Amino acid sequence: MKKKILAVILGLVMVGSLAACAGKEADEGKNGELTYLSDFQAKDYVTLGEYKGVEVEVEQPEVTDDYLQGYIEFLLAQDVTSTPVTGRTVEVGDVANIDYEGKLDGVAFEGGTAEGFDLEIGSGRFIDGFEDGVVGMEIGETKDIPLTFPDPYTNPDLAGKDVIFTVTVNSISVQEIPELTDEYVAGLGIEECSNVEEYRSYLRDILMEQAKESFENDKLNAAIMAIEENTVFTDVPGGMLNRMNETLTANISAYANAYGMDIGTYVANVYGGSADAYQDTLLEQARITAQRYIMMSAIADEEGIEVTDEELEADISEETANYAGYGYTSEEEYTETIDKEAYREYLLIQKVADFLAENTVAGSKGQNN
């Protein structure tokens, strides 16, 4: 819960990245570079305004009957059963398992061939006319379907071009969504639920907990924004800005990699701006994060909030239990990479976030409990 709330403050400078460049950054701090909050007085870089009792408007947590019903229908759709069908042709609503090959001027084009593909007829997953062409086909039948790609199209080489798809139907099946009955609920094996009424109540409680969590996130987010508006910032220490920028850039590079995108395109999609200027965009995001750190540190100083060495070591010990999840072979290997000063900052920000959450007044934004 706390780590989710902290996302608004930390941005993408998360606890998992506290293990990056620890040795280099620690040396910089010792040599006089203002790299960590512990290297300077936050009050020298920020002038706080009101931060206690801030009033914000946030939608109150609520689970409507319509939302509950939509969630139930979503869960039922995840439990669909598939039944093979024989003795008839493909109909709208069926799932047809097909092989297909698309050709442009008699030559197969990239991305236009597949085998054993399950296609729900009527889903609109393929270009116009493809699924209509499969309707009425028999199991084992092969058919040429002439089509024209739309213009514009994601692949400009195919935009507006006439092609032929050769399609073979391997099998036909129908998917059936279960009906919500007492018998179905009993079969789920949920201890608290033996009938539909209890199941609905059980799900409503889960959704309400999620709604409350979102409410707390939104409340803290709004509080941080309001406090920032009341705060006067001066320049961020260069060492801290560089550290934040390096960490953010490393994290963003990893995310871009995971999505198969270059970092510039990913940054432009997430933060806006131009792909070519992604470094400037990330530097500005790092500056915002650093300012929030300093603002929160100044609040901690005002309120006497601190992280003791004992608390730091205890939390690191708990965190290292997850070393395998971070790709390390032992607790010792993971512990050696942890930047303890960055980790101390993380825990301090967490404590201040808890303080602000308790001292923020949330008014209704048009909905009632």
Secondary structure as GFF3:
##gff-version 3
##sequence-region A 1 369
A	DSSP	alpha_helix	2	5	.	.	.	ID=ss1
A	DSSP	alpha_helix	7	10	.	.	.	ID=ss2
A	DSSP	three_ten_helix	15	19	.	.	.	ID=ss3
A	DSSP	alpha_helix	22	30	.	.	.	ID=ss4
A	DSSP	three_ten_helix	37	39	.	.	.	ID=ss5
A	DSSP	three_ten_helix	42	44	.	.	.	ID=ss6
A	DSSP	beta_strand	46	47	.	.	.	ID=ss7
A	DSSP	beta_strand	54	58	.	.	.	ID=ss8
A	DSSP	alpha_helix	65	78	.	.	.	ID=ss9
A	DSSP	beta_strand	81	85	.	.	.	ID=ss10
A	DSSP	beta_strand	95	104	.	.	.	ID=ss11
A	DSSP	beta_strand	107	120	.	.	.	ID=ss12
A	DSSP	alpha_helix	130	134	.	.	.	ID=ss13
A	DSSP	beta_strand	142	148	.	.	.	ID=ss14
A	DSSP	beta_strand	162	176	.	.	.	ID=ss15
A	DSSP	alpha_helix	182	186	.	.	.	ID=ss16
A	DSSP	alpha_helix	196	229	.	.	.	ID=ss17
A	DSSP	beta_strand	232	233	.	.	.	ID=ss18
A	DSSP	alpha_helix	238	258	.	.	.	ID=ss19
A	DSSP	alpha_helix	263	271	.	.	.	ID=ss20
A	DSSP	three_ten_helix	275	277	.	.	.	ID=ss21
A	DSSP	alpha_helix	278	303	.	.	.	ID=ss22
A	DSSP	alpha_helix	309	320	.	.	.	ID=ss23
A	DSSP	three_ten_helix	323	326	.	.	.	ID=ss24
A	DSSP	alpha_helix	331	337	.	.	.	ID=ss25
A	DSSP	alpha_helix	340	358	.	.	.	ID=ss26
A	DSSP	beta_strand	360	364	.	.	.	ID=ss27
###
